[in-house]
Amino acid sequence: MSPRLDLRNIVKRFGASSVVDDISLTVAAGQITCLLGPSGCGKSTTLRIVAGVERQDAGEIYLDNRLVCGPGTHVPPEQRSIGLMFQDFALFPHLTAAQNVAFGLTGAKAENRARAHDLLERVGLSAFAEKYPHELSGGEQQRVALVRAIAPKPKVMLMDEPFSGLDNRLRDGIRDETLSVLKEEGTAVLLVTHEPDEAMRMADEIALMRDGKIVQRGNPYNIYNAPVDKAAAAFFSDINVIRGQSNGALTDTPFGQFLTPGHSDGATVEIVIRPQHLRIDFDRQGRGPNPTPSEGVPARGVVERARFMGRESLVEFRMDQDGSILTATVPAVFLPKPGTALWLTMRRDRCLVFPG
């Protein structure tokens, strides 16, 4: 099946710098693809190019195999069958919720009204159809803006940080509702966010951007568990980094030797592990747990500080062997006092190895 949206080698320059640098990606009908990355990496510019409000300097955009933007071709935004949803809901204050949803529809009045009420019912707002925007909460306005964008049945929906103005509790529920409606409609969605949690929750595929390029693409599980480099790993969560030198495809660390094939002798190697994959054990008169193939060799550290974070506790250690700081997270309440000696082991299967 051919993709609904197809971007090929898109380039956008501002002066001498390429803000979007050779971006290619596809989005199928019913698929949600997320452009994820830090501010200034080119995500929103890419979205504006797809919308047609910005023109690329090179590359082509296809919608259902039809060229909508490329050399000698530029289909105006209003003719691209693309829906837009941004941080600013921009509802018409003088129109009711139902009138806002029906505003862009071109059918008969009765059909438009039925379509508006059907969509409002699907997001739990049928009782609010005759209310004006100022009578709605922020979350209710968000849902009205969503179904207004969906009402004309766009082939592609572009969403730029659409949930950033909502509080966390409200955000999760509205994201899930949004996901359900978009999937039911079979809309191809290109979503922009700088929040990894949002991308992981919503996307079928994540395109991780950095400095105008896509550095990695994949489903949330793979992109989280097999990051392309240390920076990609760090973008999704806190990380611990243990440095060493490769020698005969082995690297010595406080946690024993690690296999590091593919690195030349003397090369600096960085072993990355997330805090939740460090295991804490008690000190037994200067001894820790026995080494195991899965957990490796234990290393002793002294608690610098411990903080309760709600669902988990965060404990920072200064390691005996090299004075480095490592952070571990454990579920529930575990708050050892500063100065307490404890032992750490590392899940070998959760370690990531990158060149230094």
C-alpha positions, -999 to 999 in steps of 0.1 A, spaced: 0 0 0 14 34 -10 18 60 18 -8 88 24 20 113 29 55 110 14 83 135 20 114 131 -2 147 148 5 132 180 19 156 209 24 149 243 39 176 269 43 176 302 61 207 320 50 237 297 50 222 272 75 199 243 66 171 242 92 156 211 75 184 190 60 174 162 36 143 149 55 125 119 40 96 101 57 63 85 49 30 83 68 3 58 60 -34 63 64 -43 57 101 -7 60 111 6 85 137 42 96 131 59 119 156 87 144 148 105 145 181 134 166 191 146 197 210 135 232 202 151 245 170 158 212 154 135 218 124 103 200 135 78 229 131 95 241 99 89 206 84 53 208 95 48 242 79 63 229 46 39 200 46 10 224 53 21 246 24 27 278 43 64 275 39 82 264 7 111 241 7 143 248 -12 146 213 -24 127 180 -23 92 168 -31 60 162 -11 34 137 -23 -2 132 -11 -17 99 -22 10 97 -49 1 132 -62 29 158 -62 17 187 -41 50 205 -38 82 202 -58 101 217 -87 75 237 -107 46 226 -85 30 242 -54 -5 233 -45 -20 260 -22 -26 249 14 -64 251 11 -63 225 -17 -41 199 0 -68 182 22 -47 188 53 -60 195 87 -41 217 112 -41 216 150 -18 238 170 -14 250 206 -38 279 200 -72 264 196 -84 296 178 -121 288 182 -146 314 169 -159 331 201 -192 341 185 -201 305 174 -213 276 195 -192 244 198 -214 227 171 -211 258 148 -173 259 152 -171 222 142 -194 227 112 -177 259 101 -154 245 74 -179 220 60 -194 225 25 -223 201 25 -260 208 32 -267 224 65 -285 194 79 -255 171 69 -230 195 84 -250 198 117 -253 160 119 -215 156 113 -207 182 140 -230 165 166 -216 131 158 -180 142 163 -189 161 195 -206 129 208 -175 109 201 -154 131 223 -180 133 251 -192 168 243 -227 162 229 -242 181 259 -220 211 252 -229 215 215 -248 248 220 -223 263 244 -199 291 234 -161 288 238 -160 310 269 -183 286 286 -160 257 280 -129 246 300 -95 244 283 -98 207 278 -133 210 263 -121 237 240 -92 214 230 -116 187 220 -138 211 200 -107 222 181 -98 186 174 -131 176 160 -133 209 140 -100 199 124 -113 164 117 -147 173 105 -138 180 68 -122 145 67 -86 156 59 -63 130 44 -35 143 67 -36 159 101 -7 181 112 -4 187 150 22 211 165 25 207 203 -13 206 205 -15 195 242 13 217 257 -12 242 272 -30 215 293 -22 203 328 -8 168 330 -39 150 343 -61 165 316 -35 160 289 -33 122 292 -71 118 288 -74 142 259 -44 126 241 -60 92 244 -93 106 231 -75 123 202 -57 91 193 -89 71 192 -108 96 170 -79 99 145 -75 62 143 -112 57 137 -111 83 109 -81 67 92 -63 100 92 -25 101 86 -11 122 114 22 140 116 27 152 152 54 175 164 65 175 201 96 179 222 83 156 249 94 120 247 65 108 269 40 123 245 57 107 215 59 73 232 22 75 242 8 85 208 31 75 180 32 44 158 66 57 146 90 82 160 114 102 138 140 117 162 154 150 148 186 168 156 201 198 138 176 196 109 181 159 103 163 127 112 189 107 132 167 77 139 133 63 130 114 35 145 85 24 167 86 36 203 99 3 218 129 0 194 139 37 194 139 36 233 157 3 237 181 6 208 191 43 205 214 52 177 238 71 200 243 84 235 224 116 228 194 97 216 194 76 247 197 107 269 168 124 251 143 97 263 155 94 299 182 101 324 213 80 319 244 70 337 276 69 317 306 48 327 338 55 307 367 31 300 393 21 275 388 -8 251 416 -34 252 413 -65 231 375 -60 227 371 -57 265 367 -27 287 374 -26 324 349 -8 347 340 -8 384 314 -34 374 339 -58 358 348 -63 322 324 -55 294 326 -69 259 331 -40 235 339 -54 201 344 -31 172 364 -6 192 402 -3 187 426 -8 215 430 23 236 397 38 223 374 55 248 342 36 253 310 48 270 288 23 287 253 37 292 227 24 316 194 40 327 188 46 364 160 20 366 183 -7 354 207 -4 383 200 -28 412 208 -18 448 219 -44 474 230 -41 511 265 -40 524 274 -71 543 304 -61 564 323 -48 534 310 -74 510 283 -72 484 263 -98 464 280 -125 444 287 -118 408 263 -133 383 263 -135 344 232 -113 342 241 -87 368 279 -87 365 303 -77 392 289 -55 421 305 -22 429 302 -3 462 291 33 465 281 57 492 247 75 492 251 112 484 214 119 486 180 102 482 147 118 471 111 105 471 95 112 437 61 97 442 60 65 422 97 59 428 128 70 448 159 84 433 192 76 450 226 92 440 258 73 448 295 83 448 313 52 437 343 40 458 365 30 429 366 62 408 345 88 426 320 90 398 283 97 405 257 72 395 219 75 399 195 46 406 157 47 407 137 22 427 100 17 430 82 29 462 99 45 492 135 37 497 154 66 513 188 55 527 206 82 547 236 101 531 268 82 539 252 48 537 274 22 519 254 1 494 263 -21 464 251 -16 428 249 -41 400 241 -35 364 217 -54 341 241 -64 314 213 -69 289 202 -32 295 236 -17 289 243 3 258 279 7 244 289 38 224 322 52 213 335 80 236 
